[in-house]
Amino acid sequence: RLRALNRLQVILQHLKMSKQTDSTTEVLLEKKGGAGIITLNRPKALNALNLSMIQQIYPQIKKWEQDPETFLIIIKGTGGKAFCAGGDIRAITEAGKVGDKMSQDFFRGEYRLNNAIGTCKKPYVALIDGITMGGGVGVSVHGHFRVATEKTVFAMPETAIGLFPDVGGGYFLPRLSGKIGYYLALTGCRLKGRDVLKVGIATHFVESEKLPALEKDLIALKSPSKEKIADLLNSYHMKCTIDQEKEFVLDEHMEKINSLFSGNSMEEIVKKLKQDGSPFAMKQLETINKMSPTSLKLTLRQLREGASMSLQEVLQMEYRLSQACMKGHDFYEGVRAVLIDKDQSPKWKPAALEEVSDEFVDNCFKPLGNDDLKL
C-alpha cells in the first residue's frame, strides 16, 4: 500500500516536472560565446508566440543588454518551416471571449517585447527563415539585422481576421518606400524570399542551409562591434546567388500601388481601384472586399498616424486598438472563419465600409487612462 503511494508520488512528481520542462522548452535561451541565443521552439505550432514565451524572452533580453560579456543577440526558430508564424491567436481568442485578463496581458507583454527589441543596445540578429508573420515580424523587424532566406514568407494578414497589423506595424509599414506598406497592410499580401529584402523588411539575404555556418561565425566573433557583425553578414549576403537575377515581384505594379493606395480614406482607395479597372486593381479590390471593414479603417488610420510617431507612441496606440478589437465582434468571427471552422466566410459586422462610422473609429484610438500601455 505504501509502495503504491510512493509510486504515485513519483509519477505525480514526474508529471509536474515534464509539464515544467515542456513550457520552458517552448523557447530556449542560451549563451554561446559572446552571443545570447533565443530559439523559438514550438515547431508544431509554427513557433507561434504565446504569453509564457514572451514572459521568458523579455527579461532575458534585458539581462543580456546589461551583460558586458554578451555582445549580440540572435533569434531563430526550429523545425525548418517557420521562424514564427505569429501570436498564439487561439489562446487570445479564448481569453477574450470570457473577458480573461490574458487578452490584456498578452498584447501588453508582446508590445513591451517589441519595444525592448527596437531599443536594444546590443546588436540584434533575427534569422527569419521560413514563415514570418504577425508576431514573428514583431520579434524581428525592429532589430538591427534581419536575415531572410529563400524559404522566408512574410505577411501581415491581420485584416483577414478582424485585427490590424500590430506589433509595431504602424511604425515600420508606413516607412517602407512609397505606399507599399499600406498595400501590404490592407491586402495581407505575402512576399517570399529575396522580395522580403527588396521591400526593406530584411537587411540581408542568405541561403537557408548556410544559416548554421553563419550562426557559428557570429558566435565566434571576439567582442564584436555592430560594424563587425554587419561585415560578416555582408560577406554571406554577397556570396548568395539564389534568385539574384529575379526582379522584385511587385516592380511592374509599384506605380499603381503608389497611386491607388494613396487615398485618404478606405472608400477613396476602393473608388480608385474601381476606376483603375486593370486586372491588378480588380484583384486587390477582390481581396479587400473579403477583409473586415472595421479592420481596414482602423489599419489605414493606424498607418497614417504611425508614419510620424515614435515606435513607443505607435505601440501605445496599437495597444488601445488591440483592446478595442477584443471588445468587438470581428476578431472572434475572423478567427472562427479562418482558424477554427476554416470555412473562410466570415460574417463581418458592420458588413460594409460605409457602415463603419468615423466616430466608432475615433473611439478605438482613445486613451485608456490607467490601462494605457506603459513602456
DOMAR-18488 format. One record per residue (C-alpha): chain; residue number from 1; residue in three letters; x, y, z. Coordinates in nm, 3 decimals. Layout:
<atoms>
A/NUM/ALA/X/Y/Z
...
</atoms>
This chain:
<atoms>
A/1/ARG/0.000/0.000/0.000
A/2/LEU/0.280/0.235/0.099
A/3/ARG/0.474/0.138/-0.212
A/4/ALA/0.178/0.217/-0.433
A/5/LEU/0.151/0.556/-0.267
A/6/ASN/0.520/0.618/-0.319
A/7/ARG/0.492/0.518/-0.679
A/8/LEU/0.201/0.758/-0.724
A/9/GLN/0.406/1.038/-0.574
A/10/VAL/0.694/0.962/-0.808
A/11/ILE/0.457/0.964/-1.107
A/12/LEU/0.299/1.292/-0.995
A/13/GLN/0.641/1.444/-0.942
A/14/HIS/0.743/1.327/-1.287
A/15/LEU/0.430/1.473/-1.446
A/16/LYS/0.492/1.801/-1.270
A/17/MET/0.846/1.804/-1.398
A/18/SER/0.757/1.712/-1.753
A/19/LYS/0.497/1.985/-1.756
A/20/GLN/0.751/2.238/-1.639
A/21/THR/1.014/2.131/-1.888
A/22/ASP/0.753/2.148/-2.162
A/23/SER/0.669/2.510/-2.102
A/24/THR/1.033/2.606/-2.060
A/25/THR/1.132/2.429/-2.380
A/26/GLU/0.885/2.636/-2.585
A/27/VAL/1.168/2.884/-2.601
A/28/LEU/1.535/2.805/-2.548
A/29/LEU/1.755/3.079/-2.406
A/30/GLU/2.125/3.006/-2.408
A/31/LYS/2.459/3.178/-2.413
A/32/LYS/2.721/3.064/-2.664
A/33/GLY/3.048/3.255/-2.684
A/34/GLY/2.961/3.623/-2.684
A/35/ALA/2.610/3.563/-2.818
A/36/GLY/2.277/3.531/-2.641
A/37/ILE/2.062/3.295/-2.846
A/38/ILE/1.682/3.283/-2.843
A/39/THR/1.531/2.977/-3.011
A/40/LEU/1.154/2.971/-3.063
A/41/ASN/1.077/2.605/-3.010
A/42/ARG/0.715/2.522/-3.093
A/43/PRO/0.764/2.371/-3.438
A/44/LYS/0.420/2.204/-3.444
A/45/ALA/0.259/2.544/-3.383
A/46/LEU/0.496/2.704/-3.637
A/47/ASN/0.671/2.868/-3.341
A/48/ALA/0.372/3.091/-3.265
A/49/LEU/0.440/3.316/-2.967
A/50/ASN/0.241/3.256/-2.652
A/51/LEU/0.238/3.454/-2.330
A/52/SER/0.480/3.229/-2.142
A/53/MET/0.737/3.260/-2.424
A/54/ILE/0.704/3.638/-2.422
A/55/GLN/0.745/3.643/-2.044
A/56/GLN/1.067/3.441/-2.073
A/57/ILE/1.222/3.631/-2.364
A/58/TYR/1.166/3.987/-2.237
A/59/PRO/1.366/3.968/-1.911
A/60/GLN/1.640/3.770/-2.085
A/61/ILE/1.692/4.041/-2.349
A/62/LYS/1.706/4.300/-2.071
A/63/LYS/1.962/4.090/-1.885
A/64/TRP/2.183/4.035/-2.190
A/65/GLU/2.162/4.404/-2.272
A/66/GLN/2.328/4.480/-1.937
A/67/ASP/2.579/4.196/-1.951
A/68/PRO/2.930/4.310/-2.056
A/69/GLU/3.008/3.956/-2.176
A/70/THR/2.716/3.946/-2.423
A/71/PHE/2.794/4.124/-2.749
A/72/LEU/2.499/4.031/-2.964
A/73/ILE/2.160/3.860/-2.953
A/74/ILE/2.044/3.606/-3.213
A/75/ILE/1.682/3.491/-3.253
A/76/LYS/1.575/3.195/-3.466
A/77/GLY/1.303/2.930/-3.495
A/78/THR/1.314/2.548/-3.502
A/79/GLY/1.155/2.292/-3.733
A/80/GLY/1.258/2.427/-4.072
A/81/LYS/0.912/2.552/-4.167
A/82/ALA/0.872/2.877/-3.978
A/83/PHE/1.068/3.142/-3.797
A/84/CYS/0.746/3.243/-3.621
A/85/ALA/0.401/3.238/-3.778
A/86/GLY/0.251/3.493/-3.538
A/87/GLY/0.099/3.525/-3.194
A/88/ASP/-0.098/3.246/-3.032
A/89/ILE/-0.429/3.377/-3.165
A/90/ARG/-0.639/3.087/-3.039
A/91/ALA/-0.535/3.142/-2.678
A/92/ILE/-0.608/3.515/-2.706
A/93/THR/-0.949/3.438/-2.857
A/94/GLU/-1.046/3.202/-2.577
A/95/ALA/-0.933/3.454/-2.316
A/96/GLY/-1.104/3.749/-2.485
A/97/LYS/-1.435/3.566/-2.513
A/98/VAL/-1.462/3.521/-2.139
A/99/GLY/-1.313/3.860/-2.055
A/100/ASP/-0.998/3.700/-1.915
A/101/LYS/-0.712/3.933/-1.826
A/102/MET/-0.485/3.728/-2.053
A/103/SER/-0.610/3.922/-2.356
A/104/GLN/-0.465/4.236/-2.197
A/105/ASP/-0.152/4.070/-2.061
A/106/PHE/-0.068/3.913/-2.395
A/107/PHE/-0.073/4.234/-2.600
A/108/ARG/0.091/4.430/-2.321
A/109/GLY/0.372/4.174/-2.291
A/110/GLU/0.412/4.139/-2.666
A/111/TYR/0.436/4.513/-2.733
A/112/ARG/0.680/4.561/-2.445
A/113/LEU/0.893/4.289/-2.604
A/114/ASN/0.871/4.462/-2.946
A/115/ASN/0.987/4.783/-2.781
A/116/ALA/1.273/4.607/-2.598
A/117/ILE/1.394/4.479/-2.936
A/118/GLY/1.350/4.818/-3.104
A/119/THR/1.553/4.993/-2.832
A/120/CYS/1.806/4.713/-2.766
A/121/LYS/2.158/4.848/-2.723
A/122/LYS/2.318/4.520/-2.826
A/123/PRO/2.315/4.422/-3.195
A/124/TYR/2.011/4.200/-3.254
A/125/VAL/2.017/3.949/-3.540
A/126/ALA/1.694/3.777/-3.648
A/127/LEU/1.728/3.473/-3.873
A/128/ILE/1.388/3.486/-4.042
A/129/ASP/1.399/3.151/-4.218
A/130/GLY/1.053/3.023/-4.320
A/131/ILE/0.713/3.169/-4.233
A/132/THR/0.742/3.508/-4.063
A/133/MET/0.407/3.672/-3.999
A/134/GLY/0.236/3.898/-3.745
A/135/GLY/0.401/3.841/-3.407
A/136/GLY/0.702/3.686/-3.583
A/137/VAL/0.755/4.013/-3.767
A/138/GLY/0.729/4.192/-3.431
A/139/VAL/1.022/3.999/-3.280
A/140/SER/1.243/4.054/-3.585
A/141/VAL/1.171/4.369/-3.783
A/142/HIS/1.258/4.616/-3.504
A/143/GLY/1.607/4.465/-3.454
A/144/HIS/1.926/4.585/-3.625
A/145/PHE/1.967/4.291/-3.864
A/146/ARG/1.709/4.067/-4.032
A/147/VAL/1.843/3.782/-4.241
A/148/ALA/1.593/3.640/-4.491
A/149/THR/1.639/3.317/-4.692
A/150/GLU/1.479/3.162/-4.999
A/151/LYS/1.229/3.000/-4.757
A/152/THR/1.114/3.325/-4.596
A/153/VAL/0.744/3.405/-4.635
A/154/PHE/0.645/3.745/-4.495
A/155/ALA/0.292/3.872/-4.440
A/156/MET/0.084/4.087/-4.209
A/157/PRO/-0.251/3.910/-4.266
A/158/GLU/-0.443/4.062/-3.974
A/159/THR/-0.722/4.240/-4.164
A/160/ALA/-0.847/3.893/-4.266
A/161/ILE/-0.914/3.802/-3.902
A/162/GLY/-1.067/4.125/-3.779
A/163/LEU/-0.744/4.257/-3.631
A/164/PHE/-0.490/4.513/-3.764
A/165/PRO/-0.115/4.481/-3.844
A/166/ASP/0.007/4.537/-3.489
A/167/VAL/0.344/4.461/-3.319
A/168/GLY/0.467/4.798/-3.442
A/169/GLY/0.322/4.764/-3.793
A/170/GLY/0.207/5.124/-3.760
A/171/TYR/0.574/5.217/-3.732
A/172/PHE/0.759/5.012/-3.993
A/173/LEU/0.494/4.973/-4.266
A/174/PRO/0.441/5.343/-4.348
A/175/ARG/0.822/5.383/-4.354
A/176/LEU/0.869/5.139/-4.645
A/177/SER/0.914/5.305/-4.984
A/178/GLY/0.611/5.465/-5.149
A/179/LYS/0.277/5.317/-5.047
A/180/ILE/0.391/4.956/-5.040
A/181/GLY/0.347/4.931/-4.662
A/182/TYR/-0.016/5.041/-4.695
A/183/TYR/-0.067/4.784/-4.968
A/184/LEU/0.087/4.502/-4.760
A/185/ALA/-0.114/4.601/-4.452
A/186/LEU/-0.455/4.628/-4.617
A/187/THR/-0.433/4.327/-4.852
A/188/GLY/-0.219/4.092/-4.636
A/189/CYS/-0.010/4.025/-4.950
A/190/ARG/0.265/3.764/-4.899
A/191/LEU/0.623/3.828/-5.002
A/192/LYS/0.874/3.548/-5.047
A/193/GLY/1.250/3.508/-5.039
A/194/ARG/1.452/3.790/-5.187
A/195/ASP/1.143/4.010/-5.219
A/196/VAL/1.142/4.041/-4.839
A/197/LEU/1.487/4.202/-4.873
A/198/LYS/1.390/4.419/-5.170
A/199/VAL/1.093/4.568/-4.988
A/200/GLY/1.313/4.660/-4.692
A/201/ILE/1.181/4.415/-4.430
A/202/ALA/1.507/4.215/-4.433
A/203/THR/1.856/4.366/-4.429
A/204/HIS/2.039/4.060/-4.568
A/205/PHE/1.968/3.754/-4.778
A/206/VAL/2.148/3.424/-4.712
A/207/GLU/2.089/3.066/-4.827
A/208/SER/1.885/2.873/-4.572
A/209/GLU/2.140/2.593/-4.548
A/210/LYS/2.419/2.843/-4.476
A/211/LEU/2.249/2.971/-4.159
A/212/PRO/2.415/2.723/-3.919
A/213/ALA/2.757/2.830/-4.051
A/214/LEU/2.661/3.197/-4.024
A/215/GLU/2.543/3.145/-3.668
A/216/LYS/2.869/2.969/-3.581
A/217/ASP/3.070/3.258/-3.726
A/218/LEU/2.861/3.513/-3.537
A/219/ILE/2.918/3.325/-3.211
A/220/ALA/3.292/3.305/-3.281
A/221/LEU/3.335/3.683/-3.324
A/222/LYS/3.554/3.826/-3.050
A/223/SER/3.387/4.123/-2.869
A/224/PRO/3.232/4.235/-3.198
A/225/SER/3.106/4.583/-3.278
A/226/LYS/2.791/4.642/-3.482
A/227/GLU/3.022/4.711/-3.780
A/228/LYS/3.199/4.376/-3.743
A/229/ILE/2.864/4.196/-3.734
A/230/ALA/2.748/4.389/-4.040
A/231/ASP/3.069/4.296/-4.225
A/232/LEU/3.017/3.926/-4.151
A/233/LEU/2.651/3.938/-4.262
A/234/ASN/2.751/4.130/-4.575
A/235/SER/3.011/3.868/-4.668
A/236/TYR/2.748/3.591/-4.652
A/237/HIS/2.496/3.810/-4.833
A/238/MET/2.738/3.886/-5.119
A/239/LYS/2.813/3.516/-5.171
A/240/CYS/2.447/3.420/-5.204
A/241/THR/2.341/3.389/-5.567
A/242/ILE/1.990/3.240/-5.528
A/243/ASP/1.733/3.440/-5.728
A/244/GLN/1.988/3.714/-5.781
A/245/GLU/1.859/3.793/-6.128
A/246/LYS/1.493/3.787/-6.030
A/247/GLU/1.300/4.113/-6.050
A/248/PHE/1.107/4.235/-5.748
A/249/VAL/0.766/4.067/-5.771
A/250/LEU/0.579/4.398/-5.738
A/251/ASP/0.811/4.600/-5.962
A/252/GLU/0.567/4.632/-6.251
A/253/HIS/0.286/4.731/-6.014
A/254/MET/0.473/4.984/-5.799
A/255/GLU/0.341/5.286/-5.985
A/256/LYS/-0.016/5.163/-5.946
A/257/ILE/0.036/5.072/-5.579
A/258/ASN/0.171/5.419/-5.505
A/259/SER/-0.122/5.595/-5.671
A/260/LEU/-0.407/5.356/-5.579
A/261/PHE/-0.312/5.321/-5.212
A/262/SER/-0.259/5.691/-5.154
A/263/GLY/-0.627/5.756/-5.081
A/264/ASN/-0.714/5.942/-4.761
A/265/SER/-0.991/5.700/-4.674
A/266/MET/-1.075/5.336/-4.743
A/267/GLU/-1.370/5.449/-4.952
A/268/GLU/-1.135/5.656/-5.165
A/269/ILE/-0.892/5.365/-5.212
A/270/VAL/-1.180/5.139/-5.318
A/271/LYS/-1.302/5.406/-5.560
A/272/LYS/-0.954/5.441/-5.712
A/273/LEU/-0.928/5.063/-5.756
A/274/LYS/-1.268/5.050/-5.929
A/275/GLN/-1.184/5.341/-6.155
A/276/ASP/-0.849/5.192/-6.249
A/277/GLY/-1.013/4.867/-6.360
A/278/SER/-0.686/4.691/-6.451
A/279/PRO/-0.652/4.320/-6.367
A/280/PHE/-0.413/4.412/-6.085
A/281/ALA/-0.655/4.667/-5.937
A/282/MET/-0.951/4.429/-5.964
A/283/LYS/-0.754/4.156/-5.788
A/284/GLN/-0.674/4.393/-5.499
A/285/LEU/-1.038/4.501/-5.483
A/286/GLU/-1.148/4.140/-5.459
A/287/THR/-0.901/4.084/-5.171
A/288/ILE/-1.004/4.399/-4.985
A/289/ASN/-1.372/4.305/-5.016
A/290/LYS/-1.302/3.990/-4.813
A/291/MET/-1.140/4.179/-4.524
A/292/SER/-1.310/4.312/-4.212
A/293/PRO/-1.434/4.665/-4.299
A/294/THR/-1.366/4.773/-3.940
A/295/SER/-1.010/4.636/-3.958
A/296/LEU/-0.945/4.814/-4.287
A/297/LYS/-1.050/5.150/-4.146
A/298/LEU/-0.851/5.103/-3.824
A/299/THR/-0.545/4.992/-4.023
A/300/LEU/-0.545/5.283/-4.266
A/301/ARG/-0.565/5.533/-3.983
A/302/GLN/-0.308/5.341/-3.776
A/303/LEU/-0.055/5.367/-4.062
A/304/ARG/-0.130/5.729/-4.145
A/305/GLU/-0.084/5.834/-3.783
A/306/GLY/0.205/5.598/-3.718
A/307/ALA/0.405/5.748/-4.005
A/308/SER/0.504/6.044/-3.786
A/309/MET/0.514/5.873/-3.444
A/310/SER/0.796/5.712/-3.248
A/311/LEU/0.789/5.333/-3.203
A/312/GLN/0.678/5.385/-2.841
A/313/GLU/0.386/5.608/-2.944
A/314/VAL/0.285/5.357/-3.210
A/315/LEU/0.286/5.065/-2.966
A/316/GLN/0.076/5.267/-2.723
A/317/MET/-0.174/5.345/-2.998
A/318/GLU/-0.178/4.980/-3.107
A/319/TYR/-0.243/4.863/-2.753
A/320/ARG/-0.557/5.081/-2.748
A/321/LEU/-0.664/4.932/-3.080
A/322/SER/-0.598/4.576/-2.959
A/323/GLN/-0.831/4.628/-2.664
A/324/ALA/-1.098/4.779/-2.890
A/325/CYS/-1.076/4.468/-3.112
A/326/MET/-1.105/4.241/-2.806
A/327/LYS/-1.432/4.415/-2.720
A/328/GLY/-1.567/4.399/-3.074
A/329/HIS/-1.721/4.132/-3.297
A/330/ASP/-1.497/4.089/-3.599
A/331/PHE/-1.186/3.946/-3.432
A/332/TYR/-1.374/3.646/-3.290
A/333/GLU/-1.563/3.597/-3.613
A/334/GLY/-1.244/3.620/-3.821
A/335/VAL/-1.061/3.367/-3.604
A/336/ARG/-1.363/3.135/-3.624
A/337/ALA/-1.380/3.156/-4.004
A/338/VAL/-1.009/3.136/-4.079
A/339/LEU/-0.856/2.928/-3.799
A/340/ILE/-1.128/2.727/-3.624
A/341/ASP/-1.409/2.627/-3.864
A/342/LYS/-1.192/2.717/-4.164
A/343/ASP/-1.498/2.792/-4.378
A/344/GLN/-1.324/3.113/-4.492
A/345/SER/-1.654/3.302/-4.495
A/346/PRO/-1.661/3.543/-4.203
A/347/LYS/-1.978/3.745/-4.144
A/348/TRP/-1.840/4.088/-4.063
A/349/LYS/-2.039/4.336/-3.853
A/350/PRO/-2.070/4.602/-3.987
A/351/ALA/-2.053/4.436/-4.328
A/352/ALA/-1.967/4.743/-4.537
A/353/LEU/-1.707/5.020/-4.512
A/354/GLU/-1.978/5.288/-4.523
A/355/GLU/-2.130/5.144/-4.205
A/356/VAL/-1.809/5.187/-4.001
A/357/SER/-1.854/5.538/-3.866
A/358/ASP/-1.571/5.785/-3.808
A/359/GLU/-1.700/5.819/-3.454
A/360/PHE/-1.655/5.446/-3.394
A/361/VAL/-1.301/5.459/-3.534
A/362/ASP/-1.218/5.765/-3.320
A/363/ASN/-1.330/5.579/-3.010
A/364/CYS/-1.091/5.291/-3.080
A/365/PHE/-0.797/5.534/-3.068
A/366/LYS/-0.895/5.699/-2.740
A/367/PRO/-0.652/5.682/-2.445
A/368/LEU/-0.729/5.419/-2.183
A/369/GLY/-0.622/5.624/-1.878
A/370/ASN/-0.458/5.398/-1.620
A/371/ASP/-0.495/5.100/-1.852
A/372/ASP/-0.275/5.254/-2.123
A/373/LEU/0.043/5.067/-2.220
A/374/LYS/0.340/5.192/-2.023
A/375/LEU/0.679/5.149/-2.186
</atoms>
